[in-house]
Amino acid sequence: MGLLDKLTGTKYPDSGVVPLPTMELRAALLALNESDVPFRVRNAIPAEKADLVAECQIRLLRRGSSRYLAAPRRPHTTGLRHT
């Protein structure tokens, strides 16, 4: 793992692990979409330069008088590309 891989969060499988075919992996990731999960996986648009996009809502905490209050959710997007 190189420095760029560490900075971008790229991870590689252990040796001997057989990768899934692209379409099987895509189907498995898209099957994660349920109504009771705080994220969704969708096909990317060309401008996103990815194959799939995973989006989730992150609730930020902010300081209030004597306790932490939940701030509005902010979307977080991660692009996924199969190589």
Backbone as JSON Lines, residues from 0, in Angstrom:
{"i":0,"aa":"M","n":[0.85,-1.16,0.0],"ca":[0.0,0.0,0.0],"c":[0.9,1.24,0.0]}
{"i":1,"aa":"G","n":[0.68,2.09,-0.99],"ca":[1.48,3.3,-1.1],"c":[0.88,4.45,-0.32]}
{"i":2,"aa":"L","n":[1.59,5.56,-0.31],"ca":[1.14,6.75,0.42],"c":[-0.17,7.27,-0.16]}
{"i":3,"aa":"L","n":[-0.27,7.3,-1.49],"ca":[-1.5,7.79,-2.12],"c":[-2.69,6.91,-1.75]}
{"i":4,"aa":"D","n":[-2.48,5.6,-1.73],"ca":[-3.55,4.67,-1.33],"c":[-3.98,4.94,0.11]}
{"i":5,"aa":"K","n":[-3.04,5.22,0.96],"ca":[-3.36,5.5,2.37],"c":[-4.17,6.79,2.49]}
{"i":6,"aa":"L","n":[-3.78,7.81,1.7],"ca":[-4.48,9.1,1.76],"c":[-5.9,9.01,1.19]}
{"i":7,"aa":"T","n":[-6.09,8.2,0.14],"ca":[-7.4,8.09,-0.49],"c":[-8.27,7.02,0.13]}
{"i":8,"aa":"G","n":[-7.71,6.21,1.02],"ca":[-8.49,5.17,1.68],"c":[-8.63,3.91,0.85]}
{"i":9,"aa":"T","n":[-7.8,3.75,-0.19],"ca":[-7.87,2.56,-1.03],"c":[-7.37,1.35,-0.27]}
{"i":10,"aa":"K","n":[-8.13,0.27,-0.33],"ca":[-7.73,-0.97,0.33],"c":[-7.74,-2.09,-0.69]}
{"i":11,"aa":"Y","n":[-6.83,-3.02,-0.54],"ca":[-6.7,-4.15,-1.44],"c":[-6.97,-5.43,-0.67]}
{"i":12,"aa":"P","n":[-7.53,-6.46,-1.34],"ca":[-7.81,-7.72,-0.65],"c":[-6.53,-8.48,-0.32]}
{"i":13,"aa":"D","n":[-6.64,-9.38,0.65],"ca":[-5.51,-10.25,0.99],"c":[-5.21,-11.14,-0.21]}
{"i":14,"aa":"S","n":[-3.98,-11.63,-0.28],"ca":[-3.62,-12.52,-1.38],"c":[-4.44,-13.8,-1.27]}
{"i":15,"aa":"G","n":[-4.82,-14.34,-2.4],"ca":[-5.61,-15.56,-2.42],"c":[-7.11,-15.34,-2.42]}
{"i":16,"aa":"V","n":[-7.56,-14.1,-2.24],"ca":[-8.99,-13.8,-2.26],"c":[-9.43,-13.62,-3.71]}
{"i":17,"aa":"V","n":[-10.43,-14.36,-4.12],"ca":[-10.93,-14.28,-5.49],"c":[-11.95,-13.15,-5.57]}
{"i":18,"aa":"P","n":[-11.73,-12.16,-6.45],"ca":[-12.67,-11.05,-6.55],"c":[-13.99,-11.49,-7.2]}
{"i":19,"aa":"L","n":[-15.07,-10.81,-6.81],"ca":[-16.37,-11.06,-7.42],"c":[-16.41,-10.46,-8.81]}
{"i":20,"aa":"P","n":[-17.17,-11.05,-9.71],"ca":[-17.37,-10.4,-11.01],"c":[-18.05,-9.03,-10.81]}
{"i":21,"aa":"T","n":[-17.76,-8.11,-11.7],"ca":[-18.26,-6.74,-11.57],"c":[-19.77,-6.66,-11.42]}
{"i":22,"aa":"M","n":[-20.51,-7.38,-12.26],"ca":[-21.96,-7.29,-12.2],"c":[-22.52,-7.9,-10.92]}
{"i":23,"aa":"E","n":[-21.88,-8.94,-10.41],"ca":[-22.32,-9.54,-9.15],"c":[-22.07,-8.59,-7.98]}
{"i":24,"aa":"L","n":[-20.93,-7.92,-7.98],"ca":[-20.62,-6.93,-6.95],"c":[-21.59,-5.76,-7.0]}
{"i":25,"aa":"R","n":[-21.86,-5.27,-8.21],"ca":[-22.8,-4.16,-8.38],"c":[-24.18,-4.55,-7.85]}
{"i":26,"aa":"A","n":[-24.65,-5.74,-8.19],"ca":[-25.96,-6.19,-7.74],"c":[-26.01,-6.32,-6.21]}
{"i":27,"aa":"A","n":[-24.92,-6.81,-5.61],"ca":[-24.88,-6.97,-4.15],"c":[-24.92,-5.61,-3.46]}
{"i":28,"aa":"L","n":[-24.19,-4.62,-3.99],"ca":[-24.19,-3.29,-3.38],"c":[-25.53,-2.58,-3.55]}
{"i":29,"aa":"L","n":[-26.13,-2.7,-4.74],"ca":[-27.43,-2.07,-4.96],"c":[-28.53,-2.75,-4.13]}
{"i":30,"aa":"A","n":[-28.34,-4.01,-3.77],"ca":[-29.33,-4.72,-2.95],"c":[-29.32,-4.24,-1.5]}
{"i":31,"aa":"L","n":[-28.32,-3.45,-1.11],"ca":[-28.27,-2.92,0.25],"c":[-29.32,-1.85,0.5]}
{"i":32,"aa":"N","n":[-29.89,-1.3,-0.57],"ca":[-30.89,-0.24,-0.42],"c":[-32.15,-0.8,0.24]}
{"i":33,"aa":"E","n":[-32.46,-0.3,1.4],"ca":[-33.66,-0.66,2.14],"c":[-34.23,0.62,2.72]}
{"i":34,"aa":"S","n":[-35.47,0.59,3.13],"ca":[-36.08,1.79,3.69],"c":[-35.62,2.08,5.12]}
{"i":35,"aa":"D","n":[-35.07,1.07,5.8],"ca":[-34.7,1.27,7.2],"c":[-33.2,1.5,7.41]}
{"i":36,"aa":"V","n":[-32.46,1.78,6.36],"ca":[-31.03,2.05,6.51],"c":[-30.77,3.53,6.24]}
{"i":37,"aa":"P","n":[-29.77,4.13,6.9],"ca":[-29.52,5.57,6.75],"c":[-28.66,5.91,5.54]}
{"i":38,"aa":"F","n":[-28.61,5.02,4.55],"ca":[-27.8,5.28,3.37],"c":[-28.5,4.71,2.14]}
{"i":39,"aa":"R","n":[-27.97,5.07,0.97],"ca":[-28.44,4.46,-0.27],"c":[-27.27,4.34,-1.22]}
{"i":40,"aa":"V","n":[-27.33,3.34,-2.07],"ca":[-26.32,3.12,-3.11],"c":[-27.03,3.29,-4.44]}
{"i":41,"aa":"R","n":[-26.43,4.07,-5.33],"ca":[-27.06,4.34,-6.62],"c":[-26.01,4.36,-7.72]}
{"i":42,"aa":"N","n":[-26.47,4.29,-8.96],"ca":[-25.58,4.41,-10.1],"c":[-25.09,5.86,-10.17]}
{"i":43,"aa":"A","n":[-23.83,6.03,-10.5],"ca":[-23.26,7.37,-10.57],"c":[-23.58,8.02,-11.91]}
{"i":44,"aa":"I","n":[-23.61,9.34,-11.91],"ca":[-23.73,10.08,-13.16],"c":[-22.31,10.34,-13.67]}
{"i":45,"aa":"P","n":[-22.13,10.58,-14.97],"ca":[-20.78,10.73,-15.52],"c":[-19.93,11.81,-14.83]}
{"i":46,"aa":"A","n":[-20.54,12.88,-14.35],"ca":[-19.78,13.95,-13.71],"c":[-19.15,13.51,-12.4]}
{"i":47,"aa":"E","n":[-19.66,12.42,-11.78],"ca":[-19.13,11.95,-10.5],"c":[-17.9,11.07,-10.67]}
{"i":48,"aa":"K","n":[-17.6,10.66,-11.9],"ca":[-16.41,9.85,-12.2],"c":[-16.32,8.62,-11.31]}
{"i":49,"aa":"A","n":[-17.41,7.9,-11.19],"ca":[-17.47,6.68,-10.38],"c":[-18.46,5.73,-11.04]}
{"i":50,"aa":"D","n":[-18.45,4.49,-10.61],"ca":[-19.42,3.51,-11.11],"c":[-20.69,3.54,-10.26]}
{"i":51,"aa":"L","n":[-20.51,3.55,-8.95],"ca":[-21.61,3.62,-8.0],"c":[-21.31,4.73,-6.99]}
{"i":52,"aa":"V","n":[-22.36,5.25,-6.37],"ca":[-22.2,6.27,-5.34],"c":[-22.97,5.81,-4.1]}
{"i":53,"aa":"A","n":[-22.31,5.86,-2.95],"ca":[-22.96,5.56,-1.68],"c":[-23.16,6.88,-0.94]}
{"i":54,"aa":"E","n":[-24.38,7.15,-0.56],"ca":[-24.71,8.39,0.15],"c":[-25.31,8.04,1.5]}
{"i":55,"aa":"C","n":[-24.91,8.78,2.51],"ca":[-25.52,8.59,3.83],"c":[-25.73,9.95,4.48]}
{"i":56,"aa":"Q","n":[-26.63,9.98,5.43],"ca":[-26.91,11.2,6.16],"c":[-26.16,11.15,7.48]}
{"i":57,"aa":"I","n":[-25.35,12.14,7.74],"ca":[-24.57,12.2,8.97],"c":[-25.16,13.27,9.87]}
{"i":58,"aa":"R","n":[-25.5,12.88,11.07],"ca":[-26.04,13.84,12.03],"c":[-24.85,14.43,12.81]}
{"i":59,"aa":"L","n":[-24.68,15.72,12.68],"ca":[-23.6,16.41,13.37],"c":[-24.06,16.85,14.75]}
{"i":60,"aa":"L","n":[-23.16,16.82,15.68],"ca":[-23.48,17.3,17.03],"c":[-22.94,18.71,17.2]}
{"i":61,"aa":"R","n":[-23.71,19.56,17.81],"ca":[-23.24,20.91,18.09],"c":[-23.47,21.19,19.56]}
{"i":62,"aa":"R","n":[-22.69,22.07,20.06],"ca":[-22.79,22.38,21.49],"c":[-23.97,23.28,21.75]}
{"i":63,"aa":"G","n":[-24.71,22.94,22.76],"ca":[-25.83,23.76,23.2],"c":[-25.6,24.09,24.66]}
{"i":64,"aa":"S","n":[-26.47,24.79,25.26],"ca":[-26.31,25.25,26.63],"c":[-25.56,24.27,27.53]}
{"i":65,"aa":"S","n":[-26.19,23.19,27.92],"ca":[-25.51,22.26,28.82],"c":[-25.43,20.86,28.24]}
{"i":66,"aa":"R","n":[-25.86,20.7,27.0],"ca":[-25.81,19.38,26.38],"c":[-25.54,19.53,24.88]}
{"i":67,"aa":"Y","n":[-25.21,18.44,24.27],"ca":[-25.01,18.46,22.83],"c":[-26.35,18.29,22.14]}
{"i":68,"aa":"L","n":[-26.6,19.11,21.16],"ca":[-27.85,19.05,20.41],"c":[-27.57,18.49,19.03]}
{"i":69,"aa":"A","n":[-28.5,17.74,18.49],"ca":[-28.33,17.19,17.16],"c":[-28.62,18.27,16.12]}
{"i":70,"aa":"A","n":[-27.66,18.49,15.25],"ca":[-27.83,19.45,14.17],"c":[-28.53,18.74,13.01]}
{"i":71,"aa":"P","n":[-29.01,19.5,12.03],"ca":[-29.63,18.86,10.87],"c":[-28.64,17.92,10.18]}
{"i":72,"aa":"R","n":[-29.18,16.91,9.53],"ca":[-28.32,15.94,8.84],"c":[-27.7,16.56,7.61]}
{"i":73,"aa":"R","n":[-26.48,16.16,7.35],"ca":[-25.72,16.66,6.21],"c":[-25.35,15.45,5.36]}
{"i":74,"aa":"P","n":[-25.56,15.5,4.05],"ca":[-25.24,14.33,3.23],"c":[-23.74,14.12,3.07]}
{"i":75,"aa":"H","n":[-23.34,12.87,3.03],"ca":[-21.95,12.5,2.78],"c":[-21.98,11.54,1.6]}
{"i":76,"aa":"T","n":[-21.17,11.79,0.57],"ca":[-21.17,10.99,-0.63],"c":[-19.8,10.38,-0.86]}
{"i":77,"aa":"T","n":[-19.79,9.09,-1.23],"ca":[-18.55,8.38,-1.54],"c":[-18.73,7.7,-2.89]}
{"i":78,"aa":"G","n":[-17.79,7.95,-3.81],"ca":[-17.84,7.3,-5.11],"c":[-17.1,5.97,-5.06]}
{"i":79,"aa":"L","n":[-17.64,4.97,-5.76],"ca":[-17.04,3.64,-5.79],"c":[-16.72,3.29,-7.23]}
{"i":80,"aa":"R","n":[-15.49,2.87,-7.47],"ca":[-15.1,2.46,-8.83],"c":[-14.47,1.09,-8.76]}
{"i":81,"aa":"H","n":[-14.95,0.19,-9.59],"ca":[-14.41,-1.18,-9.65],"c":[-13.31,-1.19,-10.7]}
{"i":82,"aa":"T","n":[-12.13,-1.67,-10.32],"ca":[-11.01,-1.72,-11.27],"c":[-10.7,-3.13,-11.68]}
